Amino acid sequence: MDWRAVGAILLGLALSGCMQETLAPAPETAMTSRDRELLANKPYPNVKPQGQYARHIVDYPGNYKAGTVVVDTPNKFLYLVQNDGKAIRYGVTVGSEALAFHGSAKVGSKKEWPSWTPTAEIHDRIAGLPSYVTPGPHNPMGARAMYLYQGNKDTLYRIHGTNQPELLGQAISSGCIRMLNEDVIDLYNRVPVGSNVVVL
């Protein structure tokens, strides 16, 4: 039996079952004028997550210190732990089971409106991808990216935006954690380089 998976499920039940939740969309003030301009011309449907996958302020019974990012993979949530027994909870897309990252890492670097260079492994799995995608709302990396490192080594996993917001709450990515662009902008502004990330 995989006790880590059982523990993650039990934590998810505890976090989702008996807590206060307050719907709290990402503040408009988090966005720059460039963000507003680019997102006003996004080439994908204006889909916003509904229900539990919308951004909420929630009670958080976990033991992680404030500022820790906790990704609850089974339940498709990302929590940013606060210092008052609360957390900001975002709905996310996670990797399929075979591709998902698990464990501890740190935010090694961050980038606004990143470009995307698919790895050889992604090219092997998905035919017809370009070798490079320029920054912008058409880019699968979205508005922001936080690059996860273990020690000095880039894990090649990211927390980033998306150009497919309709898939939030699913497990279909190539392993990265995808967020609504407005949400990842908010998270990016709150999480400095060096922050701890735990992916359950």
C-alpha positions in Angstrom: 0.0 0.0 0.0 1.3 3.5 -0.9 1.0 5.3 2.5 2.0 8.6 0.9 -1.0 8.4 -1.4 -3.3 7.4 1.5 -1.9 10.3 3.6 -2.5 12.8 0.7 -6.1 11.6 0.3 -6.7 11.8 4.1 -5.2 15.3 4.1 -7.4 16.3 1.2 -10.5 15.0 2.9 -9.5 16.9 6.1 -8.9 20.1 4.1 -12.0 19.9 2.0 -14.5 18.5 4.4 -14.5 20.5 7.6 -13.2 24.0 6.8 -14.5 27.4 6.3 -14.1 28.7 2.7 -14.4 32.2 1.4 -14.5 32.8 -2.3 -11.8 35.3 -3.1 -11.0 35.9 -6.8 -7.4 37.1 -7.4 -7.1 40.9 -6.9 -7.0 43.0 -10.1 -4.2 45.0 -8.5 -1.9 41.9 -8.9 -1.8 42.5 -12.7 0.5 44.9 -14.5 -0.7 47.0 -17.5 1.1 44.5 -19.7 -0.8 41.6 -18.1 -4.1 43.4 -18.7 -3.2 44.1 -22.3 -2.1 40.6 -23.1 -5.0 38.9 -21.3 -7.5 41.2 -23.0 -6.4 39.6 -26.3 -6.1 36.0 -25.2 -6.7 33.4 -27.9 -8.6 31.0 -25.7 -12.1 31.0 -24.2 -12.6 33.2 -21.2 -13.2 30.3 -18.9 -13.0 30.8 -15.1 -12.9 27.9 -12.6 -16.2 27.4 -10.8 -17.0 26.0 -7.4 -14.2 24.5 -5.4 -11.6 25.2 -8.1 -12.0 29.0 -7.9 -9.6 30.8 -5.6 -10.7 30.7 -1.9 -9.4 31.7 1.5 -9.7 28.5 3.6 -8.9 27.2 7.1 -5.7 25.2 6.9 -5.0 22.5 9.5 -1.6 21.4 8.1 1.7 21.8 9.9 3.6 23.7 7.1 5.0 27.1 7.9 3.6 30.2 6.4 4.8 30.9 2.9 5.0 27.2 2.0 3.3 26.1 -1.3 1.5 22.8 -0.9 0.2 21.0 -4.0 -2.5 18.5 -3.1 -2.2 16.4 -6.3 -5.1 14.0 -5.7 -7.6 16.8 -5.2 -6.1 19.3 -7.7 -5.5 22.1 -5.3 -2.5 24.3 -4.6 -2.4 25.9 -1.1 -0.3 28.9 -0.1 0.0 28.6 3.6 -0.6 31.8 5.6 0.5 32.6 9.2 -3.0 32.7 10.7 -4.2 29.2 10.3 -5.4 30.0 6.8 -4.3 29.3 3.3 -5.1 30.7 -0.2 -6.4 27.7 -2.2 -6.2 27.6 -6.0 -7.6 25.0 -8.4 -4.9 23.5 -10.6 -4.2 21.1 -13.4 -1.7 18.4 -12.3 0.3 15.8 -14.2 -1.1 12.5 -15.1 0.0 9.8 -12.6 2.9 8.6 -14.6 4.3 12.1 -15.2 3.5 13.8 -11.9 6.3 15.2 -9.7 6.1 14.3 -6.0 8.3 15.5 -3.1 9.9 18.6 -1.9 11.5 21.4 -3.9 12.2 25.1 -3.8 11.3 27.9 -6.2 14.7 28.3 -7.9 13.8 31.0 -10.3 10.7 32.9 -11.6 9.8 34.5 -14.9 7.0 36.8 -16.1 5.5 35.8 -19.5 8.0 33.0 -20.1 8.8 31.4 -23.4 8.5 27.6 -23.8 11.0 25.2 -25.3 9.5 21.7 -25.2 11.9 19.0 -24.0 12.9 16.0 -26.1 10.7 13.8 -23.9 7.6 16.0 -24.6 8.4 15.9 -28.4 8.5 12.1 -28.2 5.1 12.0 -26.6 3.3 14.8 -28.5 3.9 14.9 -32.3 3.9 18.2 -34.2 5.1 20.6 -31.4 7.2 23.6 -32.3 10.7 23.7 -31.1 10.1 27.1 -29.4 7.0 29.2 -28.4 7.3 32.9 -27.9 5.9 34.6 -24.7 2.3 35.6 -24.7 -1.2 34.3 -23.8 -0.9 31.7 -26.7 2.0 30.1 -24.8 1.2 27.0 -22.7 3.3 28.4 -19.9 0.9 31.4 -19.5 1.6 34.6 -17.7 4.1 33.4 -15.0 6.4 30.5 -14.3 8.0 29.3 -11.1 10.8 26.8 -11.7 11.2 24.1 -9.1 14.7 23.1 -8.0 16.1 20.4 -5.7 19.4 21.7 -4.4 21.0 23.4 -7.4 19.3 21.1 -9.9 16.4 22.1 -12.1 13.7 19.4 -11.8 12.2 20.6 -15.1 8.9 20.9 -13.3 7.1 24.2 -13.1 4.2 26.0 -11.5 2.9 28.1 -14.4 -0.1 29.6 -16.1 -2.1 28.0 -18.9 -3.8 28.7 -22.2 -6.3 25.9 -21.4 -8.2 27.1 -18.3 -11.1 24.7 -19.2 -8.8 21.8 -18.0 -8.3 23.1 -14.4 -9.2 20.4 -11.9 -7.9 17.6 -14.2 -4.8 15.4 -14.2 -3.6 15.7 -17.8 -0.4 17.9 -17.9 3.1 16.8 -18.7 3.8 16.9 -15.0 3.8 20.6 -14.3 1.2 22.4 -12.2 -1.0 24.7 -14.3 -3.0 27.6 -12.9 -5.5 30.1 -14.2 -3.3 33.1 -15.5 -4.9 35.5 -13.1 -4.2 33.1 -10.2 -0.6 32.4 -11.1 0.0 36.1 -11.3 -1.3 36.5 -7.8 0.7 33.5 -6.5 3.9 34.7 -8.3 3.6 38.1 -6.4 3.4 36.3 -3.1 6.0 33.6 -3.5 9.7 34.7 -3.5 12.6 32.7 -4.9 13.7 30.2 -2.3 10.2 29.3 -1.1 9.5 25.7 -0.1 7.2 23.7 -2.3 5.7 20.3 -1.2 3.9 18.2 -3.8 1.9 15.5 -2.2 
